[in-house]
Amino acid sequence: MNHLITYSQKTLAEYTNLRDLELKFGEVAATLEANTLLKNTVQKYVLIGIPEDIGVRANHGISGSSNAWKSCLNVLCNMQENSFTNAKQLLILGEVDCRLEMEEASTLDSKTTDYLEKLGALVSRIDIKVSEVVEAVVSAGKIPIIIGGGHNNSFGNLKGLSLAKGKKVNALNFDAHSDFRPLEHRHSGNGFSYAKQEGYLNNYFIYGLHKQYTSQHQIDRMSQNRVQYSWFDETHISEIKTEEWITNEINDFICISYFGLEIDLDAISAMGSSALSPVGFSVIDCIKFIKKYSANKNCGYIHLCEGAPNREIHPNQVGKVLSYLITSVLTK
């Protein structure tokens, strides 16, 4: 894992505020010790950060998701370790090294005609790093919990899982958007399109898709590419489809084989994210969803993306939500 900045216990201590008679998450969660192979560790889940927002910017979006990883650590490391939170099940591995790409992106002139294409080229470089790290973690018998970063990293996640399993894999996406845009330059809106095109993605299901942000072109492409979805308003407004019906669809279409669980925070109402929306799921809806599907035996990874601390509506919103989602995976 040459593209990884590996964390130590000293790293976690920098985020952890100690207090008498309390044991904090950052004191208990494991890190990878020197000369220890990941496959020989006892933890089931491995936490990885991807501190970038280049893919969001390449998709005409608002920057800020690069800071979600640090916001998450600031909260997670200070949660309580007790008989319920199961911090001992988690190994905090570190972060994908995006420093060079982020630095190069900052030097680009947004007024040039090829600005988005240049950002896309940087995203493609990050794709390689993410896929190699995810492949290594999955091959070690672990389940990565990945904190983005933009949703462009779905491509690297799916590629890494597919290569580790030696077959095409499925994807379940909790999202207001399909991220199945055309195969132009790489960005946060076409990660699943590229995963499909390059033979890593088989079946794809989007839970909570918004009609107002899905073009007819995307609807047509999805119908041609084994993509199924549930509309947000048909489950939470008009209630045309029941949760039981959708669960059966997901179980039959996605959970029959290895799949990646993708959670886009912009699907949550009033959540600090790159595409903040007043309409969407509640945090509780998201927690229930992630608990249900992360517990499935075929879940290969969990990706929590698009959180943007610079757009949160109250202090530590992004870090707290991410930390609650992580601990909901650990506490079945």
SEKERO-929492 format. One line per 8 residues: their letters; for each residue x, y, z of C-alpha. Coordinates in steps of 0.05 Angstrom, whole numbers, plus 5000, padded with zeros to 4 digits. Example, Ala and Ser with C-alpha at 12.3 -4.5 7.8 and 13.67 -1.06 7.14 Angstrom:
BEGIN
AS> 5246 4910 5156 ~ 5273 4979 5143;
***
This chain:
BEGIN
MNHLITYS> 5000 5000 5000 ~ 5049 5051 4975 ~ 4996 5105 4968 ~ 4976 5104 5041 ~ 4997 5149 5098 ~ 4994 5099 5155 ~ 4972 5123 5224 ~ 5002 5104 5291;
QKTLAEYT> 4976 5108 5362 ~ 5013 5174 5367 ~ 4971 5200 5309 ~ 4906 5181 5344 ~ 4931 5213 5408 ~ 4934 5280 5372 ~ 4859 5277 5361 ~ 4840 5248 5430;
NLRDLELK> 4824 5290 5491 ~ 4838 5249 5553 ~ 4794 5253 5615 ~ 4796 5218 5682 ~ 4750 5158 5691 ~ 4735 5157 5616 ~ 4763 5113 5561 ~ 4760 5146 5493;
FGEVAATL> 4752 5113 5425 ~ 4820 5139 5403 ~ 4854 5104 5461 ~ 4825 5036 5443 ~ 4819 5033 5367 ~ 4879 4997 5337 ~ 4931 5020 5287 ~ 4976 4978 5244;
EANTLLKN> 5040 4964 5283 ~ 5107 4964 5249 ~ 5125 4897 5216 ~ 5054 4871 5225 ~ 5014 4846 5166 ~ 4943 4872 5161 ~ 4917 4801 5150 ~ 4945 4781 5218;
TVQKYVLI> 4907 4833 5258 ~ 4843 4814 5295 ~ 4800 4873 5276 ~ 4744 4861 5225 ~ 4737 4933 5201 ~ 4791 4980 5175 ~ 4780 5055 5172 ~ 4811 5095 5115;
GIPEDIGV> 4805 5168 5096 ~ 4808 5200 5027 ~ 4820 5275 5039 ~ 4804 5304 4970 ~ 4750 5344 4936 ~ 4778 5347 4865 ~ 4724 5302 4838 ~ 4670 5347 4866;
RANHGISG> 4701 5408 4834 ~ 4709 5371 4768 ~ 4634 5360 4770 ~ 4619 5435 4777 ~ 4609 5424 4853 ~ 4628 5462 4915 ~ 4694 5444 4949 ~ 4700 5423 5022;
SSNAWKSC> 4694 5347 5025 ~ 4770 5342 5032 ~ 4761 5362 5105 ~ 4710 5310 5124 ~ 4763 5259 5144 ~ 4796 5304 5196 ~ 4728 5326 5223 ~ 4709 5254 5231;
LNVLCNMQ> 4772 5236 5269 ~ 4763 5296 5316 ~ 4695 5268 5337 ~ 4706 5193 5331 ~ 4769 5192 5373 ~ 4733 5227 5430 ~ 4672 5183 5432 ~ 4667 5137 5492;
ENSFTNAK> 4692 5066 5490 ~ 4644 5024 5531 ~ 4608 4957 5527 ~ 4566 4983 5469 ~ 4612 5021 5421 ~ 4660 4964 5404 ~ 4721 5006 5387 ~ 4764 4944 5392;
QLLILGEV> 4733 4919 5326 ~ 4763 4977 5288 ~ 4833 4989 5261 ~ 4846 5060 5238 ~ 4895 5048 5181 ~ 4906 5119 5155 ~ 4892 5160 5094 ~ 4902 5154 5019;
DCRLEMEE> 4957 5203 5001 ~ 4923 5257 4959 ~ 4970 5313 4977 ~ 5004 5320 4910 ~ 4939 5319 4871 ~ 4907 5370 4918 ~ 4968 5415 4911 ~ 4967 5410 4835;
ASTLDSKT> 4892 5424 4833 ~ 4903 5488 4873 ~ 4950 5514 4820 ~ 4901 5506 4762 ~ 4867 5566 4731 ~ 4792 5556 4735 ~ 4782 5605 4677 ~ 4818 5562 4625;
TDYLEKLG> 4776 5520 4577 ~ 4808 5455 4598 ~ 4803 5466 4673 ~ 4753 5411 4685 ~ 4791 5361 4642 ~ 4855 5376 4681 ~ 4818 5363 4746 ~ 4792 5299 4716;
ALVSRIDI> 4862 5276 4701 ~ 4880 5286 4775 ~ 4818 5246 4795 ~ 4842 5188 4751 ~ 4908 5188 4789 ~ 4870 5184 4855 ~ 4828 5127 4825 ~ 4891 5085 4820;
KVSEVVEA> 4912 5099 4891 ~ 4843 5084 4920 ~ 4834 5020 4882 ~ 4902 4993 4903 ~ 4889 5008 4977 ~ 4819 4979 4976 ~ 4843 4916 4939 ~ 4898 4906 4991;
VVSAGKIP> 4851 4914 5050 ~ 4797 4868 5022 ~ 4850 4816 5002 ~ 4874 4817 5074 ~ 4804 4792 5095 ~ 4780 4859 5123 ~ 4721 4904 5109 ~ 4742 4976 5093;
IIIGGGHN> 4702 5034 5120 ~ 4722 5091 5074 ~ 4711 5165 5090 ~ 4712 5212 5029 ~ 4723 5255 4995 ~ 4678 5259 4935 ~ 4634 5205 4905 ~ 4684 5198 4849;
NSFGNLKG> 4719 5149 4895 ~ 4663 5098 4884 ~ 4701 5078 4821 ~ 4766 5062 4859 ~ 4727 5027 4913 ~ 4689 4982 4864 ~ 4752 4968 4824 ~ 4790 4949 4886;
LSLAKGKK> 4735 4903 4911 ~ 4726 4872 4843 ~ 4801 4857 4835 ~ 4805 4828 4905 ~ 4745 4782 4893 ~ 4765 4765 4821 ~ 4696 4781 4793 ~ 4647 4837 4778;
VNALNFDA> 4613 4864 4841 ~ 4548 4900 4856 ~ 4536 4968 4886 ~ 4481 4995 4932 ~ 4480 5071 4934 ~ 4441 5112 4986 ~ 4438 5176 4945 ~ 4395 5232 4917;
HSDFRPLE> 4434 5227 4852 ~ 4450 5170 4805 ~ 4524 5189 4793 ~ 4514 5154 4727 ~ 4532 5213 4683 ~ 4567 5205 4615 ~ 4637 5180 4605 ~ 4670 5248 4599;
HRHSGNGF> 4729 5269 4643 ~ 4729 5235 4711 ~ 4689 5269 4766 ~ 4643 5255 4824 ~ 4583 5246 4779 ~ 4607 5187 4737 ~ 4643 5139 4783 ~ 4591 5085 4773;
SYAKQEGY> 4589 5097 4698 ~ 4663 5084 4693 ~ 4660 5023 4739 ~ 4606 4995 4693 ~ 4644 5012 4629 ~ 4710 4981 4653 ~ 4678 4916 4676 ~ 4682 4922 4752;
LNNYFIYG> 4608 4936 4766 ~ 4552 4887 4752 ~ 4485 4905 4785 ~ 4473 4975 4812 ~ 4415 4999 4857 ~ 4404 5072 4879 ~ 4361 5081 4941 ~ 4325 5148 4947;
LHKQYTSQ> 4338 5178 4878 ~ 4308 5247 4867 ~ 4267 5257 4803 ~ 4284 5331 4804 ~ 4359 5317 4796 ~ 4358 5259 4747 ~ 4360 5276 4673 ~ 4321 5237 4622;
HQIDRMSQ> 4388 5218 4591 ~ 4409 5186 4656 ~ 4342 5150 4663 ~ 4350 5122 4593 ~ 4422 5100 4605 ~ 4405 5067 4671 ~ 4350 5026 4638 ~ 4402 5000 4588;
NRVQYSWF> 4456 4983 4640 ~ 4425 4939 4694 ~ 4413 4997 4740 ~ 4352 4996 4786 ~ 4329 5049 4835 ~ 4275 5072 4882 ~ 4250 5144 4877 ~ 4252 5183 4942;
DETHISEI> 4182 5211 4934 ~ 4152 5143 4920 ~ 4176 5116 4987 ~ 4174 5177 5032 ~ 4120 5222 5003 ~ 4068 5186 4961 ~ 4087 5118 4992 ~ 4073 5081 4927;
KTEEWITN> 4126 5030 4945 ~ 4135 5001 5014 ~ 4201 4991 5049 ~ 4189 4916 5049 ~ 4182 4917 4973 ~ 4246 4956 4964 ~ 4283 4911 5013 ~ 4263 4850 4973;
EINDFICI> 4286 4884 4909 ~ 4354 4900 4939 ~ 4363 4831 4969 ~ 4347 4797 4902 ~ 4387 4845 4858 ~ 4447 4867 4900 ~ 4458 4824 4962 ~ 4462 4758 4923;
SYFGLEID> 4536 4772 4910 ~ 4593 4816 4937 ~ 4573 4890 4937 ~ 4598 4958 4958 ~ 4554 4999 5004 ~ 4557 5072 4983 ~ 4528 5127 5028 ~ 4525 5198 5000;
LDAISAMG> 4513 5247 5056 ~ 4476 5294 5009 ~ 4417 5245 5012 ~ 4407 5269 5084 ~ 4363 5330 5093 ~ 4400 5394 5113 ~ 4465 5355 5119 ~ 4530 5393 5109;
SSALSPVG> 4550 5365 5042 ~ 4574 5386 4973 ~ 4502 5386 4948 ~ 4464 5407 5011 ~ 4389 5397 5004 ~ 4329 5415 5047 ~ 4294 5352 5024 ~ 4318 5282 5040;
FSVIDCIK> 4326 5226 5090 ~ 4337 5237 5164 ~ 4402 5216 5198 ~ 4362 5161 5233 ~ 4339 5135 5165 ~ 4412 5132 5143 ~ 4434 5097 5207 ~ 4380 5044 5199;
FIKKYSAN> 4399 5034 5126 ~ 4473 5026 5140 ~ 4462 4979 5198 ~ 4417 4934 5156 ~ 4462 4927 5095 ~ 4531 4930 5127 ~ 4511 4869 5167 ~ 4499 4829 5103;
KNCGYIHL> 4552 4774 5092 ~ 4566 4799 5022 ~ 4580 4872 5040 ~ 4651 4884 5016 ~ 4661 4956 5039 ~ 4625 5017 5066 ~ 4638 5085 5035 ~ 4614 5149 5069;
CEGAPNRE> 4625 5208 5023 ~ 4610 5280 5003 ~ 4608 5308 5074 ~ 4631 5381 5073 ~ 4646 5414 5140 ~ 4647 5483 5108 ~ 4573 5474 5092 ~ 4548 5444 5157;
IHPNQVGK> 4490 5479 5192 ~ 4516 5469 5263 ~ 4587 5457 5290 ~ 4615 5387 5282 ~ 4553 5363 5244 ~ 4593 5325 5191 ~ 4642 5295 5241 ~ 4586 5273 5288;
VLSYLITS> 4543 5242 5233 ~ 4602 5205 5204 ~ 4622 5179 5272 ~ 4552 5155 5288 ~ 4549 5119 5221 ~ 4616 5085 5235 ~ 4596 5062 5304 ~ 4529 5037 5276;
VLTK> 4569 4989 5233 ~ 4608 4965 5294 ~ 4547 4956 5338 ~ 4502 4905 5304;
***
